[in-house]
């Protein structure tokens, strides 16, 4: 009787990835849902940048998944790679929004100011 940890490893990877994605999604959602007519423009900008960063992070991950294959690595190495890759993608998305997200950020902030009646 043999016992394989590949199934457990794969399950752990999935659960861990879903938990990390969910926490970042919750952060972006809470930033947006915490807005009201009393919010400042700075609050709006922070919430929009958080949302944009999360959205861009998901796009980058989908692009990465479409060109890479998990079959090439053993499960232990894959866990480490995924952990560092997720952190790198998250940081990259944040920096891209900060550097290049200007016009989209401005448009979303202007729209939200109109929606919430913020001057």
Secondary structure, DSSP 8 states (H G I E B T S, - for coil): ----SHHHHHHHHHHHHHHHHHHHHHHHHHHHHT--TT--HHHHHHHHHHHHHHHHHHHHHHHHHHH--GGGS-HHHHHHHHHHHHHHHHHHHHHHHHHH-HHHHHHHHHHHHHHHT--
